[in-house]
Amino acid sequence: MDILEKTRQEFVEIIRDNGWDDEYINVVSAHPLSASESIGCPDRQDYPILKGREVMIEALFRGSKGQAYTDQPGNYAGTLKNVADLS
């Protein structure tokens, strides 16, 4: 089993254990953040996010936020079960 599938299985267990899988109120949304929203205005200009294709996205769930770098940003909204079912 590869690391992605193992992570997916653990995610599904967390969702199931907390009863979040069928709750439609549990919405996750993600949107790209600008470099200044991600890291502010640093003195150094050699950060990859300032020079590269990658951006940071931010996901919101039940009032909490999480960030991740990606080179394929986009907007998304759906339940945690929908996220677990993504390919």
PDB file of N, CA, C and O in Angstrom:
ATOM      1  N   MET A   1       0.860  -1.177   0.000  1.00  0.00           N
ATOM      2  CA  MET A   1       0.000   0.000   0.000  1.00  0.00           C
ATOM      3  C   MET A   1       0.908   1.243   0.000  1.00  0.00           C
ATOM      4  O   MET A   1       1.846   1.340   0.792  1.00  0.00           O
ATOM      5  N   ASP A   2       0.613   2.180  -0.895  1.00  0.00           N
ATOM      6  CA  ASP A   2       1.429   3.387  -0.959  1.00  0.00           C
ATOM      7  C   ASP A   2       0.992   4.397   0.115  1.00  0.00           C
ATOM      8  O   ASP A   2      -0.061   4.243   0.734  1.00  0.00           O
ATOM      9  N   ILE A   3       1.795   5.399   0.316  1.00  0.00           N
ATOM     10  CA  ILE A   3       1.569   6.383   1.377  1.00  0.00           C
ATOM     11  C   ILE A   3       0.276   7.172   1.162  1.00  0.00           C
ATOM     12  O   ILE A   3      -0.402   7.524   2.127  1.00  0.00           O
ATOM     13  N   LEU A   4      -0.066   7.448  -0.089  1.00  0.00           N
ATOM     14  CA  LEU A   4      -1.292   8.193  -0.363  1.00  0.00           C
ATOM     15  C   LEU A   4      -2.530   7.386   0.041  1.00  0.00           C
ATOM     16  O   LEU A   4      -3.452   7.926   0.652  1.00  0.00           O
ATOM     17  N   GLU A   5      -2.550   6.108  -0.296  1.00  0.00           N
ATOM     18  CA  GLU A   5      -3.688   5.267   0.064  1.00  0.00           C
ATOM     19  C   GLU A   5      -3.776   5.077   1.572  1.00  0.00           C
ATOM     20  O   GLU A   5      -4.874   5.075   2.130  1.00  0.00           O
ATOM     21  N   LYS A   6      -2.639   4.919   2.239  1.00  0.00           N
ATOM     22  CA  LYS A   6      -2.642   4.784   3.702  1.00  0.00           C
ATOM     23  C   LYS A   6      -3.188   6.059   4.350  1.00  0.00           C
ATOM     24  O   LYS A   6      -3.970   5.991   5.298  1.00  0.00           O
ATOM     25  N   THR A   7      -2.776   7.207   3.841  1.00  0.00           N
ATOM     26  CA  THR A   7      -3.263   8.487   4.362  1.00  0.00           C
ATOM     27  C   THR A   7      -4.759   8.631   4.132  1.00  0.00           C
ATOM     28  O   THR A   7      -5.484   9.093   5.012  1.00  0.00           O
ATOM     29  N   ARG A   8      -5.220   8.238   2.957  1.00  0.00           N
ATOM     30  CA  ARG A   8      -6.652   8.293   2.640  1.00  0.00           C
ATOM     31  C   ARG A   8      -7.442   7.426   3.620  1.00  0.00           C
ATOM     32  O   ARG A   8      -8.475   7.856   4.132  1.00  0.00           O
ATOM     33  N   GLN A   9      -6.964   6.207   3.884  1.00  0.00           N
ATOM     34  CA  GLN A   9      -7.668   5.316   4.805  1.00  0.00           C
ATOM     35  C   GLN A   9      -7.726   5.908   6.215  1.00  0.00           C
ATOM     36  O   GLN A   9      -8.760   5.822   6.878  1.00  0.00           O
ATOM     37  N   GLU A  10      -6.642   6.498   6.673  1.00  0.00           N
ATOM     38  CA  GLU A  10      -6.637   7.115   7.998  1.00  0.00           C
ATOM     39  C   GLU A  10      -7.590   8.311   8.042  1.00  0.00           C
ATOM     40  O   GLU A  10      -8.269   8.525   9.046  1.00  0.00           O
ATOM     41  N   PHE A  11      -7.643   9.088   6.965  1.00  0.00           N
ATOM     42  CA  PHE A  11      -8.561  10.227   6.869  1.00  0.00           C
ATOM     43  C   PHE A  11     -10.013   9.752   6.970  1.00  0.00           C
ATOM     44  O   PHE A  11     -10.817  10.335   7.697  1.00  0.00           O
ATOM     45  N   VAL A  12     -10.337   8.692   6.235  1.00  0.00           N
ATOM     46  CA  VAL A  12     -11.688   8.136   6.260  1.00  0.00           C
ATOM     47  C   VAL A  12     -12.038   7.653   7.667  1.00  0.00           C
ATOM     48  O   VAL A  12     -13.168   7.840   8.118  1.00  0.00           O
ATOM     49  N   GLU A  13     -11.091   7.037   8.362  1.00  0.00           N
ATOM     50  CA  GLU A  13     -11.340   6.580   9.737  1.00  0.00           C
ATOM     51  C   GLU A  13     -11.623   7.754  10.670  1.00  0.00           C
ATOM     52  O   GLU A  13     -12.521   7.674  11.508  1.00  0.00           O
ATOM     53  N   ILE A  14     -10.873   8.832  10.534  1.00  0.00           N
ATOM     54  CA  ILE A  14     -11.090  10.022  11.362  1.00  0.00           C
ATOM     55  C   ILE A  14     -12.484  10.587  11.110  1.00  0.00           C
ATOM     56  O   ILE A  14     -13.202  10.930  12.049  1.00  0.00           O
ATOM     57  N   ILE A  15     -12.861  10.681   9.832  1.00  0.00           N
ATOM     58  CA  ILE A  15     -14.188  11.194   9.481  1.00  0.00           C
ATOM     59  C   ILE A  15     -15.268  10.307  10.098  1.00  0.00           C
ATOM     60  O   ILE A  15     -16.205  10.809  10.720  1.00  0.00           O
ATOM     61  N   ARG A  16     -15.140   8.996   9.930  1.00  0.00           N
ATOM     62  CA  ARG A  16     -16.131   8.052  10.430  1.00  0.00           C
ATOM     63  C   ARG A  16     -16.187   8.077  11.956  1.00  0.00           C
ATOM     64  O   ARG A  16     -17.275   8.114  12.530  1.00  0.00           O
ATOM     65  N   ASP A  17     -15.025   8.057  12.625  1.00  0.00           N
ATOM     66  CA  ASP A  17     -14.975   8.035  14.086  1.00  0.00           C
ATOM     67  C   ASP A  17     -15.627   9.265  14.709  1.00  0.00           C
ATOM     68  O   ASP A  17     -16.152   9.192  15.820  1.00  0.00           O
ATOM     69  N   ASN A  18     -15.599  10.385  14.005  1.00  0.00           N
ATOM     70  CA  ASN A  18     -16.179  11.622  14.530  1.00  0.00           C
ATOM     71  C   ASN A  18     -17.594  11.880  14.023  1.00  0.00           C
ATOM     72  O   ASN A  18     -18.219  12.874  14.394  1.00  0.00           O
ATOM     73  N   GLY A  19     -18.099  10.984  13.176  1.00  0.00           N
ATOM     74  CA  GLY A  19     -19.450  11.143  12.654  1.00  0.00           C
ATOM     75  C   GLY A  19     -19.597  12.292  11.681  1.00  0.00           C
ATOM     76  O   GLY A  19     -20.679  12.866  11.558  1.00  0.00           O
ATOM     77  N   TRP A  20     -18.520  12.636  10.984  1.00  0.00           N
ATOM     78  CA  TRP A  20     -18.532  13.775  10.071  1.00  0.00           C
ATOM     79  C   TRP A  20     -18.854  13.393   8.629  1.00  0.00           C
ATOM     80  O   TRP A  20     -19.060  14.287   7.808  1.00  0.00           O
ATOM     81  N   ASP A  21     -18.906  12.120   8.288  1.00  0.00           N
ATOM     82  CA  ASP A  21     -19.010  11.718   6.883  1.00  0.00           C
ATOM     83  C   ASP A  21     -20.315  12.127   6.213  1.00  0.00           C
ATOM     84  O   ASP A  21     -20.294  12.518   5.045  1.00  0.00           O
ATOM     85  N   ASP A  22     -21.436  12.055   6.895  1.00  0.00           N
ATOM     86  CA  ASP A  22     -22.713  12.371   6.266  1.00  0.00           C
ATOM     87  C   ASP A  22     -23.272  13.735   6.657  1.00  0.00           C
ATOM     88  O   ASP A  22     -24.372  14.091   6.233  1.00  0.00           O
ATOM     89  N   GLU A  23     -22.546  14.492   7.445  1.00  0.00           N
ATOM     90  CA  GLU A  23     -23.000  15.826   7.842  1.00  0.00           C
ATOM     91  C   GLU A  23     -22.697  16.820   6.735  1.00  0.00           C
ATOM     92  O   GLU A  23     -21.535  17.088   6.427  1.00  0.00           O
ATOM     93  N   TYR A  24     -23.748  17.362   6.142  1.00  0.00           N
ATOM     94  CA  TYR A  24     -23.532  18.306   5.055  1.00  0.00           C
ATOM     95  C   TYR A  24     -23.077  19.670   5.544  1.00  0.00           C
ATOM     96  O   TYR A  24     -22.597  20.478   4.748  1.00  0.00           O
ATOM     97  N   ILE A  25     -23.215  19.941   6.823  1.00  0.00           N
ATOM     98  CA  ILE A  25     -22.761  21.235   7.329  1.00  0.00           C
ATOM     99  C   ILE A  25     -21.238  21.313   7.395  1.00  0.00           C
ATOM    100  O   ILE A  25     -20.677  22.404   7.502  1.00  0.00           O
ATOM    101  N   ASN A  26     -20.571  20.171   7.332  1.00  0.00           N
ATOM    102  CA  ASN A  26     -19.123  20.143   7.380  1.00  0.00           C
ATOM    103  C   ASN A  26     -18.557  20.443   6.000  1.00  0.00           C
ATOM    104  O   ASN A  26     -18.259  19.535   5.224  1.00  0.00           O
ATOM    105  N   VAL A  27     -18.416  21.713   5.712  1.00  0.00           N
ATOM    106  CA  VAL A  27     -17.959  22.125   4.394  1.00  0.00           C
ATOM    107  C   VAL A  27     -16.492  22.519   4.459  1.00  0.00           C
ATOM    108  O   VAL A  27     -16.065  23.238   5.363  1.00  0.00           O
ATOM    109  N   VAL A  28     -15.738  22.042   3.495  1.00  0.00           N
ATOM    110  CA  VAL A  28     -14.345  22.421   3.345  1.00  0.00           C
ATOM    111  C   VAL A  28     -14.267  23.323   2.136  1.00  0.00           C
ATOM    112  O   VAL A  28     -14.785  22.968   1.077  1.00  0.00           O
ATOM    113  N   SER A  29     -13.644  24.467   2.255  1.00  0.00           N
ATOM    114  CA  SER A  29     -13.465  25.330   1.091  1.00  0.00           C
ATOM    115  C   SER A  29     -11.993  25.696   0.981  1.00  0.00           C
ATOM    116  O   SER A  29     -11.297  25.830   1.987  1.00  0.00           O
ATOM    117  N   ALA A  30     -11.541  25.853  -0.224  1.00  0.00           N
ATOM    118  CA  ALA A  30     -10.135  26.182  -0.453  1.00  0.00           C
ATOM    119  C   ALA A  30     -10.049  27.259  -1.513  1.00  0.00           C
ATOM    120  O   ALA A  30     -10.835  27.283  -2.460  1.00  0.00           O
ATOM    121  N   HIS A  31      -9.084  28.151  -1.344  1.00  0.00           N
ATOM    122  CA  HIS A  31      -8.853  29.192  -2.337  1.00  0.00           C
ATOM    123  C   HIS A  31      -7.372  29.548  -2.333  1.00  0.00           C
ATOM    124  O   HIS A  31      -6.716  29.449  -1.296  1.00  0.00           O
ATOM    125  N   PRO A  32      -6.841  29.960  -3.473  1.00  0.00           N
ATOM    126  CA  PRO A  32      -5.427  30.328  -3.529  1.00  0.00           C
ATOM    127  C   PRO A  32      -5.158  31.600  -2.736  1.00  0.00           C
ATOM    128  O   PRO A  32      -5.960  32.533  -2.757  1.00  0.00           O
ATOM    129  N   LEU A  33      -4.029  31.635  -2.040  1.00  0.00           N
ATOM    130  CA  LEU A  33      -3.592  32.817  -1.325  1.00  0.00           C
ATOM    131  C   LEU A  33      -2.478  33.490  -2.120  1.00  0.00           C
ATOM    132  O   LEU A  33      -1.671  32.816  -2.761  1.00  0.00           O
ATOM    133  N   SER A  34      -2.435  34.793  -2.078  1.00  0.00           N
ATOM    134  CA  SER A  34      -1.323  35.501  -2.706  1.00  0.00           C
ATOM    135  C   SER A  34      -0.069  35.282  -1.866  1.00  0.00           C
ATOM    136  O   SER A  34      -0.155  34.841  -0.720  1.00  0.00           O
ATOM    137  N   ALA A  35       1.082  35.587  -2.427  1.00  0.00           N
ATOM    138  CA  ALA A  35       2.330  35.441  -1.682  1.00  0.00           C
ATOM    139  C   ALA A  35       2.309  36.289  -0.410  1.00  0.00           C
ATOM    140  O   ALA A  35       2.781  35.841   0.634  1.00  0.00           O
ATOM    141  N   SER A  36       1.774  37.493  -0.483  1.00  0.00           N
ATOM    142  CA  SER A  36       1.738  38.344   0.710  1.00  0.00           C
ATOM    143  C   SER A  36       0.789  37.784   1.767  1.00  0.00           C
ATOM    144  O   SER A  36       1.058  37.914   2.961  1.00  0.00           O
ATOM    145  N   GLU A  37      -0.321  37.161   1.348  1.00  0.00           N
ATOM    146  CA  GLU A  37      -1.215  36.515   2.313  1.00  0.00           C
ATOM    147  C   GLU A  37      -0.551  35.290   2.938  1.00  0.00           C
ATOM    148  O   GLU A  37      -0.807  34.968   4.098  1.00  0.00           O
ATOM    149  N   SER A  38       0.301  34.609   2.174  1.00  0.00           N
ATOM    150  CA  SER A  38       0.942  33.384   2.641  1.00  0.00           C
ATOM    151  C   SER A  38       2.082  33.654   3.607  1.00  0.00           C
ATOM    152  O   SER A  38       2.142  33.065   4.686  1.00  0.00           O
ATOM    153  N   ILE A  39       2.990  34.550   3.217  1.00  0.00           N
ATOM    154  CA  ILE A  39       4.201  34.746   4.031  1.00  0.00           C
ATOM    155  C   ILE A  39       4.457  36.200   4.387  1.00  0.00           C
ATOM    156  O   ILE A  39       5.504  36.520   4.950  1.00  0.00           O
ATOM    157  N   GLY A  40       3.528  37.081   4.073  1.00  0.00           N
ATOM    158  CA  GLY A  40       3.730  38.490   4.390  1.00  0.00           C
ATOM    159  C   GLY A  40       4.660  39.148   3.383  1.00  0.00           C
ATOM    160  O   GLY A  40       4.689  38.767   2.212  1.00  0.00           O
ATOM    161  N   CYS A  41       5.403  40.114   3.830  1.00  0.00           N
ATOM    162  CA  CYS A  41       6.355  40.843   2.975  1.00  0.00           C
ATOM    163  C   CYS A  41       7.767  40.663   3.539  1.00  0.00           C
ATOM    164  O   CYS A  41       8.277  41.546   4.228  1.00  0.00           O
ATOM    165  N   PRO A  42       8.393  39.529   3.249  1.00  0.00           N
ATOM    166  CA  PRO A  42       9.722  39.265   3.818  1.00  0.00           C
ATOM    167  C   PRO A  42      10.799  40.155   3.196  1.00  0.00           C
ATOM    168  O   PRO A  42      10.656  40.637   2.073  1.00  0.00           O
ATOM    169  N   ASP A  43      11.874  40.360   3.949  1.00  0.00           N
ATOM    170  CA  ASP A  43      13.013  41.119   3.439  1.00  0.00           C
ATOM    171  C   ASP A  43      13.701  40.373   2.302  1.00  0.00           C
ATOM    172  O   ASP A  43      14.096  40.971   1.302  1.00  0.00           O
ATOM    173  N   ARG A  44      13.839  39.067   2.466  1.00  0.00           N
ATOM    174  CA  ARG A  44      14.467  38.252   1.427  1.00  0.00           C
ATOM    175  C   ARG A  44      13.465  37.981   0.319  1.00  0.00           C
ATOM    176  O   ARG A  44      12.266  37.865   0.574  1.00  0.00           O
ATOM    177  N   GLN A  45      13.950  37.881  -0.904  1.00  0.00           N
ATOM    178  CA  GLN A  45      13.080  37.638  -2.056  1.00  0.00           C
ATOM    179  C   GLN A  45      13.353  36.290  -2.719  1.00  0.00           C
ATOM    180  O   GLN A  45      12.945  36.066  -3.859  1.00  0.00           O
ATOM    181  N   ASP A  46      14.047  35.382  -2.005  1.00  0.00           N
ATOM    182  CA  ASP A  46      14.414  34.101  -2.615  1.00  0.00           C
ATOM    183  C   ASP A  46      13.484  32.951  -2.209  1.00  0.00           C
ATOM    184  O   ASP A  46      13.818  31.787  -2.430  1.00  0.00           O
ATOM    185  N   TYR A  47      12.359  33.251  -1.638  1.00  0.00           N
ATOM    186  CA  TYR A  47      11.407  32.200  -1.277  1.00  0.00           C
ATOM    187  C   TYR A  47      10.753  31.647  -2.544  1.00  0.00           C
ATOM    188  O   TYR A  47      10.363  32.417  -3.421  1.00  0.00           O
ATOM    189  N   PRO A  48      10.630  30.319  -2.650  1.00  0.00           N
ATOM    190  CA  PRO A  48      10.040  29.725  -3.856  1.00  0.00           C
ATOM    191  C   PRO A  48       8.640  30.254  -4.177  1.00  0.00           C
ATOM    192  O   PRO A  48       8.290  30.399  -5.349  1.00  0.00           O
ATOM    193  N   ILE A  49       7.854  30.538  -3.169  1.00  0.00           N
ATOM    194  CA  ILE A  49       6.494  31.019  -3.427  1.00  0.00           C
ATOM    195  C   ILE A  49       6.498  32.388  -4.109  1.00  0.00           C
ATOM    196  O   ILE A  49       5.532  32.744  -4.783  1.00  0.00           O
ATOM    197  N   LEU A  50       7.570  33.154  -3.941  1.00  0.00           N
ATOM    198  CA  LEU A  50       7.675  34.459  -4.594  1.00  0.00           C
ATOM    199  C   LEU A  50       8.152  34.340  -6.031  1.00  0.00           C
ATOM    200  O   LEU A  50       7.881  35.217  -6.851  1.00  0.00           O
ATOM    201  N   LYS A  51       8.869  33.250  -6.345  1.00  0.00           N
ATOM    202  CA  LYS A  51       9.470  33.115  -7.667  1.00  0.00           C
ATOM    203  C   LYS A  51       8.848  32.033  -8.540  1.00  0.00           C
ATOM    204  O   LYS A  51       8.999  32.063  -9.761  1.00  0.00           O
ATOM    205  N   GLY A  52       8.153  31.084  -7.932  1.00  0.00           N
ATOM    206  CA  GLY A  52       7.720  29.911  -8.680  1.00  0.00           C
ATOM    207  C   GLY A  52       6.260  29.903  -9.062  1.00  0.00           C
ATOM    208  O   GLY A  52       5.534  30.886  -8.917  1.00  0.00           O
ATOM    209  N   ARG A  53       5.864  28.742  -9.559  1.00  0.00           N
ATOM    210  CA  ARG A  53       4.479  28.533  -9.974  1.00  0.00           C
ATOM    211  C   ARG A  53       3.593  28.161  -8.803  1.00  0.00           C
ATOM    212  O   ARG A  53       2.372  28.285  -8.893  1.00  0.00           O
ATOM    213  N   GLU A  54       4.178  27.709  -7.712  1.00  0.00           N
ATOM    214  CA  GLU A  54       3.374  27.246  -6.595  1.00  0.00           C
ATOM    215  C   GLU A  54       2.741  28.398  -5.840  1.00  0.00           C
ATOM    216  O   GLU A  54       3.303  29.487  -5.726  1.00  0.00           O
ATOM    217  N   VAL A  55       1.556  28.119  -5.332  1.00  0.00           N
ATOM    218  CA  VAL A  55       0.863  29.066  -4.462  1.00  0.00           C
ATOM    219  C   VAL A  55       0.425  28.300  -3.224  1.00  0.00           C
ATOM    220  O   VAL A  55       0.478  27.071  -3.187  1.00  0.00           O
ATOM    221  N   MET A  56       0.003  29.022  -2.238  1.00  0.00           N
ATOM    222  CA  MET A  56      -0.519  28.382  -1.047  1.00  0.00           C
ATOM    223  C   MET A  56      -2.041  28.464  -1.094  1.00  0.00           C
ATOM    224  O   MET A  56      -2.614  29.504  -1.423  1.00  0.00           O
ATOM    225  N   ILE A  57      -2.682  27.349  -0.758  1.00  0.00           N
ATOM    226  CA  ILE A  57      -4.132  27.369  -0.629  1.00  0.00           C
ATOM    227  C   ILE A  57      -4.474  27.240   0.850  1.00  0.00           C
ATOM    228  O   ILE A  57      -3.694  26.721   1.648  1.00  0.00           O
ATOM    229  N   GLU A  58      -5.640  27.719   1.183  1.00  0.00           N
ATOM    230  CA  GLU A  58      -6.091  27.655   2.562  1.00  0.00           C
ATOM    231  C   GLU A  58      -7.451  26.982   2.597  1.00  0.00           C
ATOM    232  O   GLU A  58      -8.355  27.357   1.850  1.00  0.00           O
ATOM    233  N   ALA A  59      -7.594  26.003   3.451  1.00  0.00           N
ATOM    234  CA  ALA A  59      -8.869  25.300   3.616  1.00  0.00           C
ATOM    235  C   ALA A  59      -9.470  25.686   4.960  1.00  0.00           C
ATOM    236  O   ALA A  59      -8.755  25.844   5.949  1.00  0.00           O
ATOM    237  N   LEU A  60     -10.784  25.835   4.985  1.00  0.00           N
ATOM    238  CA  LEU A  60     -11.497  26.189   6.206  1.00  0.00           C
ATOM    239  C   LEU A  60     -12.439  25.045   6.573  1.00  0.00           C
ATOM    240  O   LEU A  60     -13.172  24.536   5.725  1.00  0.00           O
ATOM    241  N   PHE A  61     -12.413  24.648   7.842  1.00  0.00           N
ATOM    242  CA  PHE A  61     -13.308  23.592   8.328  1.00  0.00           C
ATOM    243  C   PHE A  61     -13.645  23.872   9.778  1.00  0.00           C
ATOM    244  O   PHE A  61     -12.763  23.901  10.636  1.00  0.00           O
ATOM    245  N   ARG A  62     -14.924  24.077  10.048  1.00  0.00           N
ATOM    246  CA  ARG A  62     -15.416  24.320  11.407  1.00  0.00           C
ATOM    247  C   ARG A  62     -14.623  25.406  12.128  1.00  0.00           C
ATOM    248  O   ARG A  62     -14.277  25.258  13.300  1.00  0.00           O
ATOM    249  N   GLY A  63     -14.343  26.480  11.429  1.00  0.00           N
ATOM    250  CA  GLY A  63     -13.655  27.611  12.024  1.00  0.00           C
ATOM    251  C   GLY A  63     -12.142  27.479  12.111  1.00  0.00           C
ATOM    252  O   GLY A  63     -11.474  28.394  12.594  1.00  0.00           O
ATOM    253  N   SER A  64     -11.591  26.366  11.658  1.00  0.00           N
ATOM    254  CA  SER A  64     -10.143  26.164  11.667  1.00  0.00           C
ATOM    255  C   SER A  64      -9.616  26.268  10.245  1.00  0.00           C
ATOM    256  O   SER A  64     -10.336  26.016   9.279  1.00  0.00           O
ATOM    257  N   LYS A  65      -8.343  26.646  10.132  1.00  0.00           N
ATOM    258  CA  LYS A  65      -7.716  26.821   8.824  1.00  0.00           C
ATOM    259  C   LYS A  65      -6.510  25.905   8.692  1.00  0.00           C
ATOM    260  O   LYS A  65      -5.842  25.590   9.677  1.00  0.00           O
ATOM    261  N   GLY A  66      -6.240  25.482   7.465  1.00  0.00           N
ATOM    262  CA  GLY A  66      -5.044  24.715   7.147  1.00  0.00           C
ATOM    263  C   GLY A  66      -4.526  25.174   5.811  1.00  0.00           C
ATOM    264  O   GLY A  66      -5.305  25.554   4.937  1.00  0.00           O
ATOM    265  N   GLN A  67      -3.205  25.145   5.637  1.00  0.00           N
ATOM    266  CA  GLN A  67      -2.605  25.611   4.390  1.00  0.00           C
ATOM    267  C   GLN A  67      -1.756  24.509   3.768  1.00  0.00           C
ATOM    268  O   GLN A  67      -1.249  23.618   4.449  1.00  0.00           O
ATOM    269  N   ALA A  68      -1.622  24.605   2.434  1.00  0.00           N
ATOM    270  CA  ALA A  68      -0.782  23.678   1.690  1.00  0.00           C
ATOM    271  C   ALA A  68      -0.301  24.367   0.416  1.00  0.00           C
ATOM    272  O   ALA A  68      -1.001  25.207  -0.149  1.00  0.00           O
ATOM    273  N   TYR A  69       0.908  24.002  -0.030  1.00  0.00           N
ATOM    274  CA  TYR A  69       1.439  24.503  -1.295  1.00  0.00           C
ATOM    275  C   TYR A  69       0.947  23.622  -2.432  1.00  0.00           C
ATOM    276  O   TYR A  69       0.813  22.409  -2.269  1.00  0.00           O
ATOM    277  N   THR A  70       0.678  24.227  -3.578  1.00  0.00           N
ATOM    278  CA  THR A  70       0.283  23.461  -4.754  1.00  0.00           C
ATOM    279  C   THR A  70       0.633  24.237  -6.017  1.00  0.00           C
ATOM    280  O   THR A  70       0.716  25.466  -6.006  1.00  0.00           O
ATOM    281  N   ASP A  71       0.838  23.497  -7.108  1.00  0.00           N
ATOM    282  CA  ASP A  71       1.014  24.148  -8.409  1.00  0.00           C
ATOM    283  C   ASP A  71      -0.261  24.034  -9.231  1.00  0.00           C
ATOM    284  O   ASP A  71      -0.281  24.412 -10.403  1.00  0.00           O
ATOM    285  N   GLN A  72      -1.329  23.512  -8.621  1.00  0.00           N
ATOM    286  CA  GLN A  72      -2.625  23.396  -9.292  1.00  0.00           C
ATOM    287  C   GLN A  72      -3.724  23.972  -8.389  1.00  0.00           C
ATOM    288  O   GLN A  72      -4.583  23.232  -7.909  1.00  0.00           O
ATOM    289  N   PRO A  73      -3.697  25.280  -8.161  1.00  0.00           N
ATOM    290  CA  PRO A  73      -4.685  25.869  -7.256  1.00  0.00           C
ATOM    291  C   PRO A  73      -6.073  25.911  -7.874  1.00  0.00           C
ATOM    292  O   PRO A  73      -6.236  25.871  -9.094  1.00  0.00           O
ATOM    293  N   GLY A  74      -7.040  25.989  -7.024  1.00  0.00           N
ATOM    294  CA  GLY A  74      -8.416  26.111  -7.483  1.00  0.00           C
ATOM    295  C   GLY A  74      -9.329  26.295  -6.297  1.00  0.00           C
ATOM    296  O   GLY A  74      -8.899  26.188  -5.149  1.00  0.00           O
ATOM    297  N   ASN A  75     -10.568  26.567  -6.568  1.00  0.00           N
ATOM    298  CA  ASN A  75     -11.554  26.699  -5.512  1.00  0.00           C
ATOM    299  C   ASN A  75     -12.299  25.381  -5.381  1.00  0.00           C
ATOM    300  O   ASN A  75     -12.520  24.689  -6.374  1.00  0.00           O
ATOM    301  N   TYR A  76     -12.681  25.036  -4.179  1.00  0.00           N
ATOM    302  CA  TYR A  76     -13.384  23.788  -3.922  1.00  0.00           C
ATOM    303  C   TYR A  76     -14.287  23.968  -2.712  1.00  0.00           C
ATOM    304  O   TYR A  76     -13.929  24.662  -1.760  1.00  0.00           O
ATOM    305  N   ALA A  77     -15.436  23.355  -2.749  1.00  0.00           N
ATOM    306  CA  ALA A  77     -16.310  23.290  -1.580  1.00  0.00           C
ATOM    307  C   ALA A  77     -17.040  21.961  -1.631  1.00  0.00           C
ATOM    308  O   ALA A  77     -17.517  21.560  -2.693  1.00  0.00           O
ATOM    309  N   GLY A  78     -17.135  21.276  -0.512  1.00  0.00           N
ATOM    310  CA  GLY A  78     -17.826  19.993  -0.430  1.00  0.00           C
ATOM    311  C   GLY A  78     -17.692  19.404   0.954  1.00  0.00           C
ATOM    312  O   GLY A  78     -17.027  19.980   1.814  1.00  0.00           O
ATOM    313  N   THR A  79     -18.310  18.273   1.178  1.00  0.00           N
ATOM    314  CA  THR A  79     -18.224  17.627   2.483  1.00  0.00           C
ATOM    315  C   THR A  79     -16.911  16.862   2.612  1.00  0.00           C
ATOM    316  O   THR A  79     -16.215  16.640   1.622  1.00  0.00           O
ATOM    317  N   LEU A  80     -16.579  16.466   3.825  1.00  0.00           N
ATOM    318  CA  LEU A  80     -15.375  15.665   4.027  1.00  0.00           C
ATOM    319  C   LEU A  80     -15.500  14.318   3.333  1.00  0.00           C
ATOM    320  O   LEU A  80     -14.502  13.795   2.836  1.00  0.00           O
ATOM    321  N   LYS A  81     -16.682  13.748   3.284  1.00  0.00           N
ATOM    322  CA  LYS A  81     -16.871  12.495   2.560  1.00  0.00           C
ATOM    323  C   LYS A  81     -16.566  12.692   1.081  1.00  0.00           C
ATOM    324  O   LYS A  81     -15.952  11.830   0.452  1.00  0.00           O
ATOM    325  N   ASN A  82     -16.994  13.833   0.519  1.00  0.00           N
ATOM    326  CA  ASN A  82     -16.667  14.113  -0.881  1.00  0.00           C
ATOM    327  C   ASN A  82     -15.156  14.216  -1.081  1.00  0.00           C
ATOM    328  O   ASN A  82     -14.632  13.742  -2.089  1.00  0.00           O
ATOM    329  N   VAL A  83     -14.459  14.824  -0.139  1.00  0.00           N
ATOM    330  CA  VAL A  83     -13.003  14.945  -0.238  1.00  0.00           C
ATOM    331  C   VAL A  83     -12.373  13.560  -0.198  1.00  0.00           C
ATOM    332  O   VAL A  83     -11.478  13.270  -0.991  1.00  0.00           O
ATOM    333  N   ALA A  84     -12.823  12.704   0.706  1.00  0.00           N
ATOM    334  CA  ALA A  84     -12.264  11.360   0.829  1.00  0.00           C
ATOM    335  C   ALA A  84     -12.514  10.535  -0.437  1.00  0.00           C
ATOM    336  O   ALA A  84     -11.736   9.632  -0.743  1.00  0.00           O
ATOM    337  N   ASP A  85     -13.574  10.829  -1.166  1.00  0.00           N
ATOM    338  CA  ASP A  85     -13.898  10.077  -2.374  1.00  0.00           C
ATOM    339  C   ASP A  85     -13.178  10.581  -3.626  1.00  0.00           C
ATOM    340  O   ASP A  85     -13.278   9.959  -4.684  1.00  0.00           O
ATOM    341  N   LEU A  86     -12.458  11.696  -3.521  1.00  0.00           N
ATOM    342  CA  LEU A  86     -11.738  12.221  -4.688  1.00  0.00           C
ATOM    343  C   LEU A  86     -10.655  11.268  -5.120  1.00  0.00           C
ATOM    344  O   LEU A  86     -10.065  10.571  -4.295  1.00  0.00           O
ATOM    345  N   SER A  87     -10.385  11.233  -6.429  1.00  0.00           N
ATOM    346  CA  SER A  87      -9.304  10.360  -6.927  1.00  0.00           C
ATOM    347  C   SER A  87      -7.963  11.018  -6.681  1.00  0.00           C
ATOM    348  O   SER A  87      -6.926  10.451  -7.024  1.00  0.00           O
TER     349      SER A  87
END
